Amino acid sequence: MSAKTERMNLRCSTETIATLREAAELQGQDLTSFVLGAALDRARSVLAEDRILRLDPAEVIQLEKALDAEPSVIPQLARLFGSVRSRENAQN
């Protein structure tokens, strides 16, 4: 574990502090541990998403077109779902 040498201060409303304290208590944590843990989880998520999902403009356009396109039937999946339904119906 690395030494805790840095300090971070922030300002927030009374309502925000109350909400954070309540949530920390429910998790059995002190306020600092709760806030730091939540912030680290979010930071790691943002960093991972940025590292994994980096698309160039052409890829963004391609993704948007795919998401906007009408769904199409994939014969292999249709057969698979049909066979699963047949088995489920046979068991009932």
C-alpha positions in Angstrom: 0.0 0.0 0.0 1.4 3.4 -0.9 1.7 6.2 1.6 -1.1 8.7 1.8 0.8 11.9 1.3 -1.7 13.9 -0.9 -4.7 15.8 0.3 -7.8 16.7 -1.7 -10.5 19.2 -0.5 -13.9 19.8 -2.1 -16.9 21.9 -1.4 -20.4 20.6 -1.6 -23.9 21.3 -0.2 -25.2 20.1 3.2 -27.6 17.8 1.4 -24.8 16.2 -0.6 -22.8 15.6 2.5 -25.8 14.1 4.3 -26.5 11.7 1.3 -22.9 10.6 1.2 -22.7 10.0 4.9 -25.9 8.0 4.9 -24.6 5.9 2.0 -21.2 5.4 3.7 -22.9 4.3 6.9 -25.0 1.7 5.0 -21.8 0.3 3.5 -20.1 0.3 6.9 -17.5 2.8 5.8 -16.3 6.2 6.9 -17.1 9.1 4.6 -13.5 9.4 3.2 -13.3 5.7 2.3 -16.7 5.7 0.7 -16.1 8.8 -1.4 -12.6 7.7 -2.4 -13.7 4.2 -3.3 -16.6 5.5 -5.4 -14.4 8.1 -7.1 -11.7 5.4 -7.9 -14.3 3.0 -9.3 -15.6 5.7 -11.6 -12.1 6.8 -12.6 -11.1 3.3 -13.5 -14.3 2.8 -15.5 -13.7 6.1 -17.4 -10.0 5.1 -18.1 -10.9 1.6 -19.2 -13.7 2.9 -21.5 -11.3 5.4 -23.0 -8.6 2.8 -23.6 -10.9 0.1 -25.0 -13.5 2.1 -26.9 -11.4 4.6 -28.8 -13.0 4.9 -32.3 -11.9 7.1 -35.1 -14.5 9.2 -36.9 -15.1 6.7 -39.7 -15.7 3.9 -37.0 -18.1 6.2 -35.1 -20.2 6.7 -38.4 -20.1 3.0 -39.1 -21.3 2.2 -35.5 -24.1 4.8 -35.7 -25.3 3.4 -39.1 -25.3 -0.1 -37.6 -27.3 1.0 -34.6 -29.8 2.9 -36.7 -30.2 0.1 -39.3 -33.3 -2.1 -39.2 -32.6 -5.5 -37.6 -32.1 -8.4 -40.0 -32.7 -12.1 -39.5 -29.6 -14.2 -39.2 -30.6 -17.7 -40.4 -28.2 -19.5 -38.0 -29.6 -17.6 -35.0 -33.2 -18.1 -36.1 -32.6 -21.9 -36.3 -30.9 -21.9 -32.9 -33.7 -20.0 -31.2 -36.2 -22.3 -33.0 -34.5 -25.4 -31.7 -34.4 -24.0 -28.1 -38.1 -23.1 -28.3 -38.9 -26.6 -29.5 -37.0 -28.2 -26.6 -38.7 -25.9 -24.1 -42.1 -26.8 -25.6 -41.3 -30.5 -25.5 -40.3 -30.2 -21.8 -43.6 -28.5 -20.8 
